[in-house]
Amino acid sequence: MNATLIPLLYLSLASFVLTLGLTAVIRRQFVKRHCFDVPDGERKLHPIPVPRGGGLAVFLSYALILGSCWLLPFNIGSQFLDSRVDARLIIAAIFIVLCTGLWDDLFQLKPWQKMSGLLLASLLVWAGGLHVRTFGLQTIPYVTLPITVIWLIGCANAFNLIDGMDGLAAGLGSMATLTILIGALGYQRWDLVILTLPLLCCLLAFLYFNFNPASIFLGDSGSLTLGFTLGCFGAICSHKAATLLGLTAPLIAFAIPLSDVALAIARRFLRNQPIFSPDAGHIHHRLLRSGMNVRRATLLLYGCAALASFLSLALAASQQRSTGPIIVIVFGILLLVAIQKLGYREFSLLKQFFLTNVLRRWIAEHTRLDQLDERLSEAKTLQEAWTQMRDSAHQFNLLGVRLEGGDGNFETFSIYFPREAHWEVAVPIADGQVLRLYYPQSATQDILPSSLALVIAKHLQRLTASPAVESVKMSAPARSTWSTGNPTPARASNSG
């Protein structure tokens, strides 16, 4: 036991002390070179500029301590994982991620440039023999390649996106590292113990400078490398149990960062925004907007991470037993409840879309719009087109349609000119002509009025541009009894 305890104590103390010293030195250098993370009042909410690049101190200390294990007479961890894994390629991959993040801290890389560095590093990890083994698919040639790449890039970006509040990424990374360390000790995986213990101590030492109020940030050099390194640890965990549960345990351990990046991708997709565009909708932003201060929000997320770590360890201990699926179900329920409490409008609208008849109404409305488009395309004269519009107006809950012509020859083609308060959509046609659609002021509609107006205008432009068409003046018929569905006005003027 003493032969094991001494090197573990060395790893702990040396990592902690070295990180304290290097962080102070690197912070001073970044301040001297004015490499600050400047607050913007929206996404970056710290009160004053703070130097970034703390990840360089963390992982330089980590590398030095790990390297010393091969120089000092320690016996544990003499082999890295197993003979099929090339440690040199794994180290090279982590170094590439560190350099990519550091370059971004100093000179601001574009998203595709950071992704290129992460992709290259992920391919090196896979080429080095460290594969994510899950779903029982590892026996199929090359099937682990996309799974490994997606997992590593996902973990790196998850910790990068969550690093928006003092001490958050470093604290959550410490919690995830501690979870893997406890699991490694339980299974006596000394290679994994040697990898995780010094990283844990480095992160804890860095938190001395990084917890609110922070005097240095991890920066991309730290958050990307931390997520990528923990992703490698998760891949190691999947070697122990090459089943779905083999990767589920680290998934739960990394629950908050991975959930945040998944929510960010889903939100931006639903809002039709670029996936890599920054926004202020991350989990920590939502907590701050709810009235929490930075410390309370950070400690709350620490508590959630601790609960996730406990469930992850319970799952790892119960693999191949009936309690494993129960733990996964409980975790899934808790996660859904937490997401609902965050109050994302995009997901509540999506839920409403599927649980109500909005989808059916949307399909029905657009089907009617397509049918009107087909009928108008068959019209040869303006009179024929206007007849089709008269027959279809009630299907779109219109009060009226009017075509006004200019150039001193004012002509009106009208189904019904409303005398009551209404919404009006006006679309220019050609030569001073204007198409006007009228909707009940108190109604809503599934199809945007502009969509209907543009379909009608397209065919009126075709017909009025034809020299063979003669203008026909039509009088307004008596008020009809059309139904007044639920139109939602868009780009409309209000008159009445």
Secondary structure, DSSP 8 states (H G I E B T S, - for coil): -HHHHHHHHHHHHHHHHHHHHHHHHHHHHHHHTT-EE---SSS---SS-EE--HHHHHHHHHHHHHHHHTTTT--TT-S-S-TTS-HHHHHHHHHHHHHHHHHHHHH---HHHHHHHHHHHHHHHHHTT-----TT-TTSTTTHHHHHHHHHHHHHHHHHHH--STTHHHHHHHHHHHHHHHHHHHTT-HHHHHHHHHHHHHHHHHHHHHSSS-SS--HHHHHHHHHHHHHHHHHHHHHH--SHHHHHHHHHHTHHHHHHHHHHHHHHHHTT--TT---S-SHHHHHHHTT--HHHHHHHHHHHHHHHHHHHHHHHHTTTSTHHHHHHHHHHHHHHHHHHHHT-HHHHHHHHHHHSTHHHHHHHHHHHHHHHHHHHHH--SHHHHHHHHHHHGGGGT-SEEEEE--TT---EEES----SSEEEEEEE-STT-EEEEEEETT---SS-HHHHHHHHHHHHHHHHT-TT-----B----------------S-EEE-
